[in-house]
Amino acid sequence: FMAAGKVPGKDFLCAAAPGTANAFTFNVDSFAMYKLKDPAAQKAQADLAAAIMSPPFQEVFNLNKGSIPVRLNMPMDKFDDCAKLSSKDFVETAKTGGLVPSAAHGMAISPAAEGAIKDAVSQFWNNDRMSVDAGMKSIASAARNQ
């Protein structure tokens, strides 16, 4: 919508999916660093980490990506209404223990379990003769057996 010039709060709304109150599914960008022995390399890693976590980088990175900063103390005045709501919901949900890592992005389950669940959902979605009960059992079985 943003690329089409649409304005959050005017042309479209941002809202949590029905039935997801008190839960927030998240995904994070990760930067892995190896344990190094060379002090100069260690300093370079620390400098990179400091730069990535700096408020200016977090602002520019997330404004361009369409996400919210990982830093919880960031001013959100340059962000759109959707990002402001998302950030507020994330902070509130973190306080209640309702943060849920994304299963779709490898943060919550193994790739094998993700594949099995996606297969079960796909079978249910594409088979008009499969009952809701059979679909639920198939998905639950896929989740349990991986």
C-alpha positions in Angstrom: 0.0 0.0 0.0 2.8 2.4 0.9 4.5 1.9 -2.5 1.1 2.8 -4.1 1.1 6.1 -2.2 -1.6 5.0 0.2 -1.6 6.5 3.7 -2.0 4.5 6.9 -5.1 5.5 8.9 -6.6 7.2 5.9 -6.5 4.7 3.0 -6.1 1.6 5.0 -6.1 0.5 8.7 -3.8 -1.6 10.7 -5.3 -3.9 13.3 -4.5 -7.2 15.0 -6.1 -10.3 13.4 -9.3 -11.4 15.2 -8.7 -13.7 18.1 -5.1 -12.6 18.7 -5.6 -10.3 21.6 -2.7 -10.5 24.1 -0.4 -12.2 21.6 2.2 -10.7 19.2 4.0 -12.8 16.6 7.4 -11.4 15.9 10.4 -12.0 13.6 13.8 -10.3 14.0 16.7 -9.6 11.8 19.8 -11.2 13.2 23.5 -10.4 12.7 25.7 -13.3 13.8 29.3 -12.7 14.8 32.0 -15.3 15.4 34.1 -15.5 18.4 37.4 -14.0 17.4 40.8 -13.9 19.1 42.3 -10.8 17.3 41.6 -7.7 19.4 41.3 -5.5 16.3 38.6 -7.9 14.9 36.8 -8.0 18.2 36.7 -4.2 18.2 35.4 -4.1 14.7 32.6 -6.5 15.7 31.8 -4.3 18.7 31.8 -1.2 16.5 29.5 -2.9 14.0 27.1 -4.0 16.7 27.0 -0.5 18.2 26.3 1.0 14.8 23.5 -1.4 14.1 21.9 -0.8 17.5 22.3 3.0 17.3 19.1 5.0 17.2 19.9 6.7 13.9 20.6 3.3 12.2 17.5 1.7 13.8 15.3 4.6 12.5 16.6 4.6 8.9 16.7 0.8 8.7 13.2 0.3 10.0 11.6 3.2 8.2 12.9 1.8 4.9 12.1 -1.8 5.7 8.6 -1.1 7.0 9.2 -2.6 10.4 9.6 -1.4 14.0 12.9 -0.9 15.8 14.3 -3.6 18.0 15.2 -0.9 20.5 12.2 -0.2 22.8 13.3 3.3 23.7 13.1 4.7 20.2 11.1 7.8 19.4 8.4 6.8 16.9 7.5 10.3 15.7 8.8 9.6 12.1 7.0 6.3 11.9 3.5 5.8 10.4 0.4 5.0 12.4 0.8 1.3 11.7 4.3 1.2 13.0 3.4 3.2 16.1 0.5 0.8 16.9 2.7 -2.2 16.3 5.5 -0.9 18.6 2.9 -0.1 21.3 1.4 -3.6 21.0 4.8 -5.2 21.1 5.8 -3.4 24.3 2.5 -4.1 26.0 2.5 -7.8 25.0 6.1 -8.2 26.2 5.0 -7.2 29.6 2.3 -9.9 29.7 4.4 -12.7 28.3 2.5 -13.0 25.1 5.3 -12.6 22.6 5.3 -15.5 20.1 8.2 -16.1 17.8 7.3 -16.6 14.1 6.9 -20.2 13.1 6.9 -19.1 9.4 10.5 -17.7 9.7 12.2 -20.5 11.6 12.2 -18.9 15.0 9.8 -21.2 16.8 9.9 -24.7 15.2 12.3 -26.8 13.1 12.2 -26.6 9.3 10.8 -30.2 9.3 7.9 -29.3 11.6 7.2 -26.2 9.6 7.1 -28.2 6.4 4.9 -30.9 7.9 2.4 -28.3 9.2 2.4 -26.4 5.9 1.7 -29.6 4.1 -1.2 -30.5 6.4 -2.7 -27.0 6.0 -2.3 -27.2 2.2 -4.0 -30.5 2.1 -6.9 -29.2 4.2 -7.1 -26.0 2.1 -7.1 -27.8 -1.2 -9.4 -30.8 -0.3 -13.1 -29.8 -0.2 -14.0 -33.2 1.2 -11.7 -33.0 4.3 -13.8 -32.0 7.4 -12.6 -29.3 9.8 -12.1 -32.0 12.4 -10.0 -34.1 10.1 -8.0 -31.0 9.1 -7.4 -30.0 12.8 -6.3 -33.6 13.6 -3.9 -33.6 10.6 -2.3 -30.3 11.6 -2.0 -31.3 15.2 -0.4 -34.6 14.2 2.1 -32.8 12.0 3.0 -30.5 14.9 3.3 -33.4 17.4 5.4 -35.7 15.2 8.2 -33.4 14.1 
